[in-house]
Amino acid sequence: MTDKIVVGLDIGTTKICAIVGKRNEYGKINILGVGKAESDGVNRGVVVNIEKTVLAIREAIAEAEKQSGIKIEVVHVGIAGEHVRSMQHKGIITLNHPDLEIVREDVSRLHNEMFKIATQPGTEIIHVLPQEYTVDNQGGIVEPVGMSGVRLEGNFHIVTGQTTAANNIFRCVTRAGLEVSELILEPLASSSAVLTDEEKEAGVCLIDIGGGTTDIAIWENNIIRHTAVIPFGGNIVTEDIKQGCKVMKRHAEALKTQYGSALADALEEDLLISIPGPRDRAAKEISQKMLAQIIQCRMEEILEFVAAEIKNSGYEEKLVAGIVVTGGGAQLANMKQLVEYVTGVDTRIGLPGEHLASGMVDEVNFPMYATGTGLVIMGLNTSDYLQRPPQKQVVAPQTPVMQQPQSYTTEQKSIITTEERPKISFVDRVKTWFQNTLSNTGDFIE
């Protein structure tokens, strides 16, 4: 495991970041290289300009290769955006062993069957996250292997995303000369980087405030209980500053990052900030307190959406470990105090440094690198819920049949038979679609 090197590629709205890492003999992560490029082709976590995104990926990868001295060919890519949805699903299988003892293959079969459930047209299953198992009506089981029973039942948290959004990510990475090893939901990656096992056990809510979206992940008893994506992030704050202070966008971003505060009342004095004017125009002076008021109004609105999502999840009273805020938005001054003021829950700022051992720790120990670092950690870890069903044959992806509307909002049940059906992974289905599309135009992908 210490020889395995993983590259995490965070394709965000404001930046594209590539992080190279490996695990040392003590289980910590050594960061070998970091590459970052400005992202102009992504909006709210979704690729909107292929060429600009490809150029940014190449720039970030080239910088990471130069620092690490490693030729990068395969990457673990994060996926997010307002198109991401989650639902609860229940599956059941009947055991056919003579001794009626549950083995690992039974659990894997139940897990793999969850990738075959019908989803809304144009969507694909990204993750199947086990919640708990039931063996012959005995519930609350975390690890059913070795138990005796006739029927194995599991509750799963299913995460889906738009097929077109995944196709565009895959297209960008492929055109940059790379191969996608795995698409990973960004809140899960950030959780791996900044949350401790004790927090996940006690009950904690992760808030990842990115450039285009704010991602939420709620953990309890070391199980992911709820995920959500709010289509607002740091970019909308920058736009507010641009409009409110009547400055250029690059000046608005600089004001936010250098002088911004999430709490206007926390400023002891009202300083004036001088902004260079356009050509042949005088410089403009901006009040720091007015700047903070603009930021606070928008961040309060985003956090109110977060508070509503936490309440709707049903885990509002179970967050013993409180809230952990990460992402670029967490770097605003007084962000911790604002989150506590809006939600009433104890909060801390999440940094990925505690999982890092050596290398470029100082360069990545910031909230903005939580997702990229988490992609490396998840790429190095072996997680059952991230394993895709083994591919048995390659077929063109087909649009699934839509179920009744209530099947997306209520708990589903499915009785799984022992019949073996073709199993094909999410990434492989995207690759097949992409290859078939380009083959019609005379192109070919290795």
C-alpha angles and dihedrals in degrees: 000000000000089000094055114103120195130191120207117202115198109193101194136169096251102024143016112217131188119194124186119202146157135192121252127216091271095056096254125124123252112205109217101177144356129202127184134182134175113261116224100155101060127081122187091342095309125108110244100164118041099190096049091047092050091051091049092049091051091049094050093045092048091053092047091049091050093051096043099037089225129124106235117215106146127046139183106227129204121225127198139139139124090285091072113106135177135203141172120250134180124209132186134195131182117227120233101187117125091229093042092226118147113238131188091261090061092054091046091049092053091046094048092050089061089069088064099059116117116261133184114291112274095024134103134197112256102176138011107201116189116226105180140322135234123208115195092335093314103124138189095057117151099181114027097175111120096020122120122238148116101234130041118197128182137190113216137189106221120202118197134183139183113281091218092054091052091045091055092049090049091047092052094048092046093049088051088061097255137118124230111231096179141351109224128189106247097226088057091050093048090048091056090052103046109020124085125219089246091056093048089050096048097043125269140176119219117207113191109189106196133172097272106012142027112225124204129199124175120199130189130166088004090297127116104240106174139009130186141163123217112201095227130086146141095312093067089054089054090050091051091052090048092053098037097047095031095230135133119277095249090052090048091053091049091049091051097048099039105033105012124122130185091215120051094191090058091070110098095202138015108248124191118231119204117220121191111245127226119277114313091001129115123254118266125230118219125196111235091212091053089049090052092049091055091049094045094051093054096041090050089054092051092047091050088058088050092050090050091050091051091050093048091051091065093232098097092113095041100064096109091159092046125214131330116201121200140152128077092302090061090067092072113112114260092011092135092055093049093051091051091047094052100038102028089224127123109258141191134183113251119228125180093219098099091069093048125090110180144331119066096358095139091052096054103030092105130102091245090066096050095101095046092048091047091053089057092048093049091046090055095045124078109227123177093212091057095053114104122217111271115265113247101169137000116242133165112263114258129203108254121236113261116242126214112294093248090061089074096053103036132058112278129215128198130180109218120209125208092247111124113231129183109281119203129174127240093243092046091051090053091047091050092050091048093049093048091050095051094041088065089059095047096258127124134201122211 
